[in-house]
């Protein structure tokens, strides 16, 4: 994750993630190994004053998994998601 350049590389190649995916990934990286609920992710990555549905969070996570690898973000049943990167 290159914060200064606003990009993410995987195997030396630009992963081509969107701005919101970048914010979500930074949130995960700052809380690596910790389970975050969808509500926590919305507050931290979007901001508490923004209306975002749970399904929007899920869609962004699906995209991140597709672009960066499914092993990086684990689903924790009944709790949320955990970044294992």
For each residue, the residues with C-beta under 8 A, 3 or more apart:
1: 8 25 26 29
2: 5 6 7 8 9
3: 6 26
4:
5: 2
6: 2 3 19 22
7: 2 14 15 17 22
8: 1 2 14 15 17 22 25 68
9: 2 12 13 14 15
10: 13 15 67 68 69
11:
12: 9
13: 9 10
14: 7 8 9
15: 7 8 9 10 67 68
16: 67
17: 7 8 21 22 25 63 64 67 68
18: 21 22 63
19: 6 22 23
20: 23 24 45 46 60
21: 17 18 24 25 60 63 64 67
22: 6 7 8 17 18 19 25 26
23: 19 20 26 27 45 46
24: 20 21 27 28 41 45 57 60 61 64
25: 1 8 17 21 22 28 29 64 68
26: 1 3 22 23 29 30 45
27: 23 24 30 31 36 41 44 45
28: 24 25 31 32 36 73 81 83 85
29: 1 25 26 32 83 85
30: 26 27
31: 27 28 34 36 44 83
32: 28 29 83 84 85
33: 82 83 84
34: 31 82 83
35: 76 79 80 81 82
36: 27 28 31 40 41 44 80 81 82
37: 40 41 79 80
38: 41 42 54 57 58 80 81
39: 42 43
40: 36 37 43 44 80
41: 24 27 36 37 38 44 45 46 57 80 81
42: 38 39 45 46 48 50 52 57
43: 39 40 46 47 48
44: 27 31 36 40 41
45: 20 23 24 26 27 41 42
46: 20 23 41 42 43 50 52
47: 43 50
48: 42 43
49:
50: 42 46 47
51:
52: 42 46 56 57
53: 56 57
54: 38 57 58
55: 58 59
56: 52 53 59 60
57: 24 38 41 42 52 53 54 60 61
58: 38 54 55 61 62
59: 55 56 62 63
60: 20 21 24 56 57 63 64
61: 24 57 58 64 65 73 81
62: 58 59 65 66
63: 17 18 21 59 60 66 67
64: 17 21 24 25 60 61 67 68 72 73
65: 61 62 68 69 70 72 73
66: 62 63 70
67: 10 15 16 17 21 63 64
68: 8 10 15 17 25 64 65 72 85
69: 10 65 72
70: 65 66 73
71: 84
72: 64 65 68 69 83 84 85
73: 28 61 64 65 70 81 82 83 84 85
74: 81 82 83 84
75: 81
76: 35 79 80 81 82
77:
78:
79: 35 37 76
80: 35 36 37 38 40 41 76
81: 28 35 36 38 41 61 73 74 75 76
82: 33 34 35 36 73 74 76
83: 28 29 31 32 33 34 72 73 74
84: 32 33 71 72 73 74
85: 28 29 32 68 72 73
